[in-house]
Amino acid sequence: MGKLPPGPRGRLLTTYRCLAKPFEFMPKWLAQYGDPFLVSAVNGKVAVTGDPKLIRQIFSANPNNFDPFAPEATAPLVGPKSVFLLTGDEHKRERKLLMPPFHGERMRAYGDIIVNTTKSHLQQACDGKPIKAIDITQAISLEVIIRAVFGVQDDVLADSFAEAVRRLTGSVSPLFIFAPFMQRRFFGIGPYDRYLAAYDHLDKLLQQQIERTRENPGEDILSLLLSARYEDDTPMPDSSIRDELRTLLFAGHESTALTLAWLVDLTHRTPGVLDKLRHEIAELGEAPAPDQLARLTYLEAACKEAMRMYPITTEVLRSLREPMELGGYTMPAGTAVSPSILLAHYSEDLYPEPTRFRPERFLERRYSAFEFLPFGGGMRRCIGAAFAMYELKLVTATILANFDIELCDANPPKAIRRSVTLAPKGGVPIRVKQRKTG
């Protein structure tokens, strides 16, 4: 086994190009250097692969051989006790506590919140004026988290949380995410100073909500975390709960909102798909229950196809603790290995005509967890994946059944970098009208 030959050169320039235009540079590098190929990033060397066999090898390897990639970049966002940053037995223990609220009956208890929140925000947009779809979907996604995850029921308090979250997410800068040496205070006026002020403000609100919920628990995810116990019967510390709530916020708010915006554009830009979706929903009759909507097969296929075409994050990144053989090469300890979601999702062999929005492909065959991986994979697969899919289906079905959407731009939006995620350029401008029944 030899060393992986150098790939694209020029550390900062290479990283910037890939971050800014991954749809352009990743396929080009794959064709030029083969699979896997090596990229020199700001945070170190990264071996990238889009081959399902190699992705399987990475996801199936001993999880103790991996560390989170560039934790110094992620820690300021989620906190040191986030499941994103924990390793080994501590990671397994935390993950075990976090999994139950996002599955089965507990998750389905949030269906009415999702449907009612969607209707409320779309109805507010029914004034004939152009509005960006991303603004609506972000408002929906954020309110669902505030009410279903944080357990906030009071409308005034929910508005305070929404403003605090918008302030925090608006202060996140790629400068200190992708270049951790920029995590410096500049006399209270720099981008990192603004972020820390917003972080502290939300942290205080979260602690106040923890104390309220402890006195009066409900059916929300925060209540479940407060009642959960580790194997030694000890509760999760408040500091860890706040870190996990922030993790759920960053992992679930932006990603779900962006996928929903892509779904609005893709479904309304593809009339045949739109007709099939509306027909499938209409067959359930008037006012179908959330669980009925969640079981619709073509609806699920459309959500998966949107996530295939526009994965919110393009890579899964993990650092090696020990050397690893991958694709005939030896990766030394300290190297990062990266299953490329983008390269796997745009493989012609797996997805013929990959640039075409065609939900039927997910009904024609079943894709493995190494071929379709919008939520990552292995022991670090997104904890909220089932909840995210549930929300995507309910929001999309509620929009299509109750509202007519007019796209204001004749050209499909391009994917652009938005902090650490990929978003539709322009935010998908639309007009919304109440849909006539019958």
C-alpha positions as CSV (number, residue, x, y, z in Angstrom):
1,M,0.0,0.0,0.0
2,G,1.4,3.4,-1.0
3,K,0.7,7.0,-0.2
4,L,-2.2,8.7,-1.9
5,P,-0.7,11.0,-4.6
6,P,-1.2,14.8,-4.1
7,G,-4.5,16.1,-5.5
8,P,-5.4,19.8,-6.1
9,R,-2.6,22.1,-5.0
10,G,-2.7,25.5,-3.2
11,R,-4.1,25.2,0.3
12,L,-6.2,28.3,0.8
13,L,-7.1,28.7,-2.8
14,T,-8.1,25.1,-3.2
15,T,-10.2,25.1,-0.1
16,Y,-11.9,28.3,-1.1
17,R,-12.7,27.1,-4.6
18,C,-14.2,23.8,-3.3
19,L,-16.2,25.5,-0.6
20,A,-17.6,28.2,-2.9
21,K,-18.3,25.9,-5.9
22,P,-18.4,22.2,-4.9
23,F,-20.7,21.3,-7.8
24,E,-18.0,22.5,-10.2
25,F,-14.8,21.5,-8.6
26,M,-15.6,18.1,-7.0
27,P,-16.6,16.3,-10.2
28,K,-13.6,17.9,-12.0
29,W,-11.1,16.7,-9.4
30,L,-12.7,13.2,-9.4
31,A,-12.2,13.0,-13.2
32,Q,-8.6,14.4,-13.0
33,Y,-7.3,12.5,-10.0
34,G,-9.4,9.4,-9.6
35,D,-11.1,8.0,-6.5
36,P,-10.0,8.6,-3.8
37,F,-8.1,11.9,-4.2
38,L,-6.3,14.1,-1.7
39,V,-7.2,17.7,-0.9
40,S,-5.1,20.1,1.2
41,A,-7.5,22.1,3.3
42,V,-7.0,24.8,5.9
43,N,-7.5,22.2,8.7
44,G,-5.3,19.5,7.2
45,K,-5.2,16.9,4.4
46,V,-8.5,15.2,3.4
47,A,-8.9,12.0,1.4
48,V,-12.2,12.3,-0.6
49,T,-14.2,9.4,-2.0
50,G,-17.5,9.0,-3.8
51,D,-17.2,5.3,-4.2
52,P,-19.9,3.4,-2.3
53,K,-17.5,0.5,-1.6
54,L,-15.0,2.9,0.1
55,I,-17.8,4.8,1.8
56,R,-19.0,1.5,3.2
57,Q,-15.5,0.8,4.5
58,I,-15.3,4.1,6.3
59,F,-18.8,3.9,7.8
60,S,-18.3,0.3,8.9
61,A,-14.8,0.8,10.4
62,N,-14.2,0.9,14.2
63,P,-15.7,4.2,15.3
64,N,-13.0,4.5,17.9
65,N,-10.5,5.1,15.1
66,F,-12.2,8.4,14.2
67,D,-12.2,11.9,15.8
68,P,-14.5,14.8,14.8
69,F,-12.9,16.8,12.0
70,A,-11.6,20.2,13.0
71,P,-13.5,20.4,16.4
72,E,-12.0,23.8,17.0
73,A,-14.2,25.1,14.2
74,T,-17.4,23.4,15.4
75,A,-17.1,23.9,19.1
76,P,-18.0,27.6,19.1
77,L,-21.3,26.7,17.4
78,V,-22.6,23.8,19.5
79,G,-20.6,23.8,22.7
80,P,-18.0,21.3,24.1
81,K,-20.5,18.7,25.3
82,S,-22.3,18.4,22.0
83,V,-22.7,14.9,20.6
84,F,-20.9,16.2,17.5
85,L,-17.7,16.6,19.4
86,L,-17.7,13.7,21.9
87,T,-15.8,10.5,21.1
88,G,-15.6,6.9,22.2
89,D,-17.7,5.7,25.1
90,E,-18.8,9.2,26.0
91,H,-20.2,9.7,22.5
92,K,-22.1,6.3,22.6
93,R,-23.5,7.2,26.0
94,E,-24.8,10.6,24.9
95,R,-26.2,9.3,21.7
96,K,-28.1,6.6,23.5
97,L,-29.8,9.2,25.6
98,L,-30.7,11.5,22.6
99,M,-32.1,8.8,20.2
100,P,-35.5,7.9,21.8
101,P,-37.2,11.4,21.4
102,F,-36.7,11.3,17.6
103,H,-38.4,7.9,16.9
104,G,-41.8,6.2,17.0
105,E,-44.7,7.6,18.9
106,R,-42.7,10.3,20.6
107,M,-41.7,11.8,17.3
108,R,-45.2,11.5,15.8
109,A,-46.6,13.5,18.7
110,Y,-45.2,16.6,16.9
111,G,-47.2,16.1,13.7
112,D,-49.9,18.6,14.5
113,I,-47.4,21.3,15.5
114,I,-45.7,20.9,12.1
115,V,-48.9,21.0,10.1
116,N,-50.4,24.0,12.0
117,T,-47.2,25.9,11.9
118,T,-46.9,25.5,8.1
119,K,-50.5,26.6,7.5
120,S,-50.0,29.7,9.7
121,H,-46.9,30.9,8.0
122,L,-48.2,30.2,4.4
123,Q,-51.5,32.0,5.2
124,Q,-49.5,35.1,6.3
125,A,-47.8,35.1,2.9
126,C,-51.1,35.0,0.9
127,D,-51.1,38.7,0.0
128,G,-50.0,38.4,-3.6
129,K,-46.6,40.0,-2.9
130,P,-43.4,38.2,-3.9
131,I,-41.6,36.6,-1.0
132,K,-38.6,34.3,-0.7
133,A,-39.5,30.6,-0.1
134,I,-36.4,30.3,2.2
135,D,-37.8,33.0,4.5
136,I,-41.0,31.1,4.9
137,T,-39.4,27.7,5.3
138,Q,-36.9,29.1,7.8
139,A,-39.7,30.6,9.9
140,I,-41.5,27.2,9.8
141,S,-38.5,25.2,10.7
142,L,-37.5,27.5,13.5
143,E,-40.9,27.6,15.1
144,V,-41.1,23.8,15.0
145,I,-37.8,23.6,16.9
146,I,-38.9,26.2,19.4
147,R,-42.2,24.5,20.1
148,A,-41.5,20.8,19.6
149,V,-37.8,20.7,20.8
150,F,-37.5,23.6,23.2
151,G,-41.1,23.2,24.4
152,V,-41.9,26.9,24.3
153,Q,-45.7,27.4,24.1
154,D,-46.1,31.1,25.0
155,D,-46.3,33.1,21.7
156,V,-44.3,36.1,23.1
157,L,-41.6,33.9,24.5
158,A,-41.5,32.0,21.2
159,D,-40.9,35.3,19.4
160,S,-38.1,36.1,21.8
161,F,-36.5,32.7,21.1
162,A,-36.9,33.2,17.3
163,E,-35.2,36.6,17.4
164,A,-32.4,35.2,19.6
165,V,-31.8,32.3,17.1
166,R,-31.9,34.6,14.1
167,R,-29.4,36.9,15.8
168,L,-27.1,34.0,16.5
169,T,-27.3,32.3,13.1
170,G,-26.9,35.7,11.4
171,S,-23.7,36.3,13.3
172,V,-22.1,33.1,12.2
173,S,-19.2,33.9,9.8
174,P,-17.3,31.5,7.5
175,L,-14.2,33.5,8.6
176,F,-14.1,31.9,12.1
177,I,-15.7,28.5,11.0
178,F,-13.3,27.6,8.2
179,A,-10.4,29.6,9.7
180,P,-10.4,28.9,13.4
181,F,-7.4,31.3,14.0
182,M,-10.0,34.0,13.4
183,Q,-11.8,33.0,16.7
184,R,-10.4,36.1,18.4
185,R,-11.9,39.0,20.2
186,F,-11.4,42.5,18.7
187,F,-12.3,44.9,21.5
188,G,-16.0,43.8,21.3
189,I,-16.5,44.9,17.6
190,G,-15.2,41.9,15.6
191,P,-17.4,39.2,14.0
192,Y,-16.4,36.7,16.7
193,D,-17.3,39.2,19.4
194,R,-20.8,39.7,17.9
195,Y,-21.2,35.9,17.7
196,L,-20.3,35.4,21.3
197,A,-22.7,38.1,22.5
198,A,-25.5,36.4,20.6
199,Y,-24.4,32.9,21.9
200,D,-24.5,34.1,25.5
201,H,-28.0,35.7,25.0
202,L,-29.5,32.4,23.6
203,D,-27.7,30.4,26.3
204,K,-29.5,32.4,29.0
205,L,-32.8,31.9,27.3
206,L,-32.2,28.1,27.1
207,Q,-31.3,27.9,30.8
208,Q,-34.4,29.8,31.8
209,Q,-36.5,27.4,29.6
210,I,-34.7,24.4,31.2
211,E,-35.8,25.7,34.7
212,R,-39.4,26.3,33.5
213,T,-39.6,22.8,31.9
214,R,-38.2,21.2,35.0
215,E,-41.0,22.6,37.1
216,N,-43.7,21.9,34.4
217,P,-42.6,19.2,32.0
218,G,-44.5,18.5,28.8
219,E,-44.3,16.2,25.7
220,D,-41.5,18.2,24.1
221,I,-37.9,16.9,23.5
222,L,-36.4,19.1,26.2
223,S,-38.8,17.5,28.8
224,L,-37.6,14.1,27.6
225,L,-34.0,15.1,27.9
226,L,-34.6,16.3,31.5
227,S,-36.2,13.0,32.5
228,A,-33.5,10.8,30.7
229,R,-30.9,9.0,32.8
230,Y,-27.5,7.6,32.0
231,E,-26.8,3.9,32.9
232,D,-25.6,5.0,36.4
233,D,-29.0,6.7,36.9
234,T,-27.5,10.3,36.8
235,P,-29.3,13.0,34.8
236,M,-27.7,15.0,31.9
237,P,-26.2,18.2,33.3
238,D,-27.8,21.5,32.3
239,S,-24.7,22.6,30.4
240,S,-24.8,19.4,28.3
241,I,-28.5,19.8,27.6
242,R,-27.9,23.4,26.4
243,D,-25.2,22.1,24.1
244,E,-27.4,19.4,22.7
245,L,-30.3,21.9,22.2
246,R,-27.9,24.2,20.2
247,T,-26.7,21.1,18.3
248,L,-30.3,20.2,17.3
249,L,-30.9,23.9,16.4
250,F,-27.8,24.1,14.1
251,A,-28.3,20.6,12.6
252,G,-32.1,20.9,12.2
253,H,-33.1,24.5,11.6
254,E,-31.0,25.6,8.6
255,S,-30.8,22.2,6.9
256,T,-34.5,21.4,7.0
257,A,-35.4,25.0,5.8
258,L,-33.0,24.8,2.9
259,T,-34.3,21.4,1.7
260,L,-37.8,22.7,1.9
261,A,-36.9,25.7,-0.2
262,W,-35.4,23.4,-2.8
263,L,-38.5,21.2,-2.7
264,V,-40.7,24.2,-3.4
265,D,-38.7,25.1,-6.4
266,L,-38.2,21.6,-7.8
267,T,-41.8,20.4,-7.4
268,H,-43.2,23.6,-9.0
269,R,-40.7,23.6,-11.8
270,T,-41.6,20.0,-12.7
271,P,-45.4,19.9,-13.5
272,G,-45.6,16.1,-13.8
273,V,-44.2,15.6,-10.3
274,L,-46.5,18.3,-8.9
275,D,-49.5,16.6,-10.4
276,K,-48.6,13.2,-9.0
277,L,-47.9,14.6,-5.6
278,R,-51.2,16.4,-5.4
279,H,-53.1,13.4,-6.7
280,E,-51.5,11.2,-4.0
281,I,-52.4,13.7,-1.3
282,A,-55.9,14.2,-2.6
283,E,-56.6,10.4,-2.4
284,L,-56.5,10.7,1.4
285,G,-59.5,12.9,1.4
286,E,-60.1,16.1,3.4
287,A,-57.9,16.9,6.5
288,P,-55.7,13.8,6.5
289,A,-53.9,13.0,9.7
290,P,-50.2,13.8,9.8
291,D,-49.3,10.1,10.0
292,Q,-51.3,9.4,6.8
293,L,-49.3,12.1,5.0
294,A,-46.0,10.7,6.3
295,R,-46.8,7.3,4.8
296,L,-47.2,8.6,1.2
297,T,-44.6,6.9,-1.0
298,Y,-44.3,9.3,-3.9
299,L,-44.1,12.2,-1.4
300,E,-41.2,10.5,0.4
301,A,-39.5,9.8,-2.9
302,A,-39.7,13.5,-3.9
303,C,-38.2,14.5,-0.5
304,K,-35.3,12.1,-1.0
305,E,-34.7,13.2,-4.6
306,A,-34.4,16.8,-3.4
307,M,-31.9,15.8,-0.8
308,R,-30.0,13.8,-3.4
309,M,-29.8,16.7,-5.8
310,Y,-29.0,19.4,-3.3
311,P,-27.4,17.9,-0.2
312,I,-27.2,20.6,2.4
313,T,-23.6,19.6,3.3
314,T,-21.5,18.0,0.6
315,E,-19.1,16.0,2.7
316,V,-18.8,13.7,5.8
317,L,-15.5,14.5,7.5
318,R,-13.7,12.4,10.1
319,S,-10.1,12.5,11.3
320,L,-8.1,9.3,11.6
321,R,-6.5,8.3,14.9
322,E,-4.6,5.4,13.3
323,P,-3.6,4.7,9.8
324,M,-6.2,3.3,7.4
325,E,-6.0,1.5,4.1
326,L,-8.4,3.0,1.6
327,G,-8.7,2.3,-2.2
328,G,-5.2,0.8,-2.3
329,Y,-3.5,3.6,-0.4
330,T,-2.4,4.0,3.2
331,M,-3.9,7.1,5.0
332,P,-1.6,8.1,7.9
333,A,-3.1,9.0,11.3
334,G,-4.2,12.7,11.3
335,T,-5.5,12.5,7.8
336,A,-9.2,13.2,7.4
337,V,-11.3,10.7,5.3
338,S,-14.3,12.2,3.6
339,P,-17.2,10.3,2.0
340,S,-18.4,12.8,-0.5
341,I,-22.2,13.0,-0.4
342,L,-22.1,15.2,-3.6
343,L,-20.0,12.7,-5.6
344,A,-22.1,9.7,-4.5
345,H,-25.4,11.5,-5.3
346,Y,-24.2,12.5,-8.8
347,S,-22.8,9.2,-9.8
348,E,-24.1,8.3,-13.3
349,D,-23.9,4.6,-12.4
350,L,-26.2,5.0,-9.4
351,Y,-28.4,7.8,-10.6
352,P,-28.8,8.1,-14.4
353,E,-29.4,11.7,-15.5
354,P,-28.3,12.9,-12.1
355,T,-29.2,16.6,-12.8
356,R,-32.8,15.7,-13.5
357,F,-35.4,15.9,-10.7
358,R,-37.0,12.4,-10.9
359,P,-38.5,11.0,-7.7
360,E,-39.4,7.8,-9.4
361,R,-35.8,6.6,-9.1
362,F,-36.4,6.0,-5.4
363,L,-39.5,3.9,-6.2
364,E,-37.7,1.8,-8.8
365,R,-34.8,0.7,-6.6
366,R,-33.6,0.8,-3.0
367,Y,-30.4,2.6,-2.4
368,S,-28.0,1.6,0.3
369,A,-26.8,3.8,3.1
370,F,-23.5,4.1,1.2
371,E,-25.2,5.3,-2.0
372,F,-27.7,7.7,-0.5
373,L,-26.3,9.5,2.5
374,P,-27.8,13.0,3.1
375,F,-27.6,12.5,6.8
376,G,-24.1,11.1,6.9
377,G,-23.6,7.5,8.1
378,G,-22.1,5.1,10.5
379,M,-22.1,5.7,14.3
380,R,-22.3,9.5,13.7
381,R,-25.3,9.5,11.4
382,C,-27.6,12.4,12.1
383,I,-29.7,11.7,15.2
384,G,-32.6,13.7,13.9
385,A,-32.8,12.1,10.5
386,A,-36.2,10.5,11.1
387,F,-37.6,13.7,12.5
388,A,-36.2,15.7,9.6
389,M,-37.9,13.3,7.0
390,Y,-41.1,13.5,9.0
391,E,-41.1,17.3,8.9
392,L,-40.1,17.5,5.2
393,K,-43.0,15.3,4.3
394,L,-45.6,17.0,6.4
395,V,-44.6,20.6,5.4
396,T,-44.4,19.7,1.7
397,A,-47.8,17.9,1.8
398,T,-49.5,20.7,3.7
399,I,-48.2,23.4,1.3
400,L,-49.2,21.4,-1.8
401,A,-52.7,20.5,-0.5
402,N,-53.6,24.0,0.7
403,F,-51.7,26.6,-1.3
404,D,-50.8,27.5,-4.9
405,I,-47.2,28.6,-5.5
406,E,-46.1,30.7,-8.4
407,L,-42.3,30.8,-9.1
408,C,-41.2,34.3,-9.8
409,D,-37.9,33.4,-11.6
410,A,-38.0,31.4,-14.8
411,N,-34.5,30.1,-14.3
412,P,-33.6,27.4,-11.7
413,P,-31.6,28.8,-8.8
414,K,-27.9,27.9,-8.5
415,A,-26.5,26.3,-5.3
416,I,-24.4,28.8,-3.4
417,R,-22.4,28.6,-0.1
418,R,-24.4,30.0,2.9
419,S,-22.1,29.8,5.9
420,V,-21.5,26.0,6.1
421,T,-24.5,24.9,4.0
422,L,-25.6,25.1,0.4
423,A,-28.6,27.3,-0.4
424,P,-30.6,28.3,-3.5
425,K,-29.2,31.6,-4.8
426,G,-31.9,34.2,-4.5
427,G,-33.9,32.2,-1.9
428,V,-36.5,31.0,-4.5
429,P,-38.8,34.1,-4.9
430,I,-42.5,33.0,-5.0
431,R,-46.1,34.2,-4.7
432,V,-48.5,32.4,-2.5
433,K,-52.3,32.0,-2.9
434,Q,-54.8,30.0,-0.9
435,R,-55.7,26.9,-2.9
436,K,-59.4,26.5,-3.8
437,T,-60.9,23.2,-2.6
438,G,-62.7,20.9,-5.0
